[in-house]
Structures are given as C-alpha cells and as structure tokens.
Amino acid sequence: MVTVFCWIKVPSQRSGGVVDKLKEIKEVVEAAAVYGHYDVIVKIKAPNMEVIDELIMDKIQSLESVESTETYVVVGSMHWKRK
C-alpha cells in the first residue's frame, strides 16, 4: 500500500467545492481545507504508484478549480500512526 499527501492550490473560496469532489474518490481517505500557500490537503492510499499516478494526474488535476498540486510519497519504513 502506498500513502501520499497531496497539497492542492485553488482559487479563493473554492476549497469547499474541491473537498466535496474529493469525497467521491475512493482512494482519498482524508481531505481538508487549510490556510497557507496551498488551500486543500489530501491523504491518499492506493495499492501502487500506478494508481497514484492516474489518480493525481487524471482525476485530481482535472477537477474544476484545481490550479496546481504538490505530492509527497510517504516513506513506508519511517511512517507511524497514533492509535
């Protein structure tokens, strides 16, 4: 399983609409509007990088209002999660 975090830049007052659209993508496990240079942060889990590539390039970047994305792949051996 591959985990990535994707930061998304959108125009003013469009974050909520993008978060709503991201709910429709099954690999998106978490999404939130945030303050800062980027407007939305997304956590994605997929079985492999091919799925991640398709998801970012074909689904997320093609959403109306998405201006740009920046994606970070989690280093699996150095990832922990509080339970």
C-alpha positions in Angstrom: 0.0 0.0 0.0 1.3 3.5 -1.0 0.4 6.5 1.1 0.8 10.1 -0.3 -0.1 13.6 0.8 -1.2 16.0 -1.9 -1.4 19.7 -1.4 -3.8 21.5 -3.8 -3.9 25.1 -4.9 -7.4 26.5 -5.8 -8.8 30.0 -6.3 -10.3 31.9 -3.4 -13.5 30.5 -1.9 -13.3 27.2 -3.9 -11.7 25.0 -1.3 -15.1 23.6 0.0 -16.2 22.5 -3.5 -12.9 20.7 -4.1 -13.1 18.9 -0.8 -16.6 17.8 -1.7 -15.4 16.4 -5.1 -12.5 14.6 -3.4 -15.0 12.7 -1.2 -16.1 10.9 -4.4 -12.7 9.4 -5.0 -12.4 6.1 -3.0 -8.6 6.3 -2.6 -8.9 9.6 -0.8 -9.0 8.7 2.9 -8.9 12.3 4.2 -9.2 15.8 2.8 -9.3 19.2 4.5 -9.3 22.9 3.6 -6.3 24.6 5.1 -4.8 28.1 5.5 -1.5 28.8 3.8 0.2 28.6 0.5 -2.0 25.7 -0.5 -5.7 25.5 0.1 -6.5 21.8 0.4 -4.5 18.9 1.8 -5.4 15.3 0.9 -4.3 11.9 2.2 -4.4 9.1 -0.4 -3.9 5.4 0.0 -3.6 3.2 -3.1 -2.2 -0.3 -3.9 0.7 1.0 -6.0 2.2 4.1 -7.7 0.4 3.4 -11.0 -2.9 4.0 -9.2 -1.5 7.1 -7.5 -0.2 8.5 -10.9 -3.6 8.0 -12.5 -5.4 9.5 -9.5 -3.3 12.6 -9.3 -2.9 13.3 -13.0 -6.3 12.2 -14.4 -8.7 12.7 -11.5 -7.4 15.4 -9.1 -5.6 17.7 -11.6 -8.7 17.6 -13.9 -11.1 18.8 -11.2 -12.5 22.2 -11.9 -10.8 24.9 -9.8 -7.6 22.9 -9.2 -4.7 25.2 -10.2 -1.8 23.0 -9.1 -0.8 20.1 -6.9 2.3 19.1 -5.0 2.5 15.5 -3.9 4.6 13.7 -1.3 5.1 10.0 -1.1 5.3 8.5 2.4 8.5 6.5 3.2 6.8 3.3 4.4 9.5 2.2 6.8 9.5 5.6 8.5 5.8 6.0 8.9 3.9 5.6 12.2 0.4 6.5 13.2 -1.0 7.2 16.7 -3.8 4.7 17.6 
